[in-house]
Amino acid sequence: MMTQDQAATGILKSFVASLLISATLVAPFIVLQWVNRRTFHEDFPFVLFTFMSLHSLFIVLLLTPALQRLRAERSLRALKLGHWVGLLLGVFLVYVYANVVIDQLPCFLGVPNCD
């Protein structure tokens, strides 16, 4: 049986892994923005990247339980209702995230007057 300390450690490790995955998803766009738009003399879009970071974090946190269960059980029947809800919400958030990236891609690539 797991103790509370072991459970808390597992949750913390899962959250840290989710943060690292989220940072990996957003970092290339931050670099593109910084490299391609530094000569435009405009403010860095902290709000956009905060939104993208939190959004990708929620995606990872929603998908992780179902994916862990699938990896352990190797059957869709092992997924409970909560897993399916997390998968559906995660897919919806991936769709929204992809639309934001597609909308902002010209800005990331340095196109003038992209907004």
Stockholm file with secondary structure:
# STOCKHOLM 1.0

chainA/1-115         MMTQDQAATGILKSFVASLLISATLVAPFIVLQWVNRRTFHEDFPFVLFTFMSLHSLFIVLLLTPALQRLRAERSLRALKLGHWVGLLLGVFLVYVYANVVIDQLPCFLGVPNCD
#=GR chainA/1-115 SS CCCHHHHHHHHHHHHHHHHHHHHHHHHHHHHHHHHHHGGGCCCCCHHHHHHHHHHHHHHHHHHHHHHHHHHHHCSGGGCCHHHHHHHHHHHHHHHHHHHHHHHHHHHHTTCTTCC
#=GC SS_cons         CCCHHHHHHHHHHHHHHHHHHHHHHHHHHHHHHHHHHGGGCCCCCHHHHHHHHHHHHHHHHHHHHHHHHHHHHCSGGGCCHHHHHHHHHHHHHHHHHHHHHHHHHHHHTTCTTCC
//
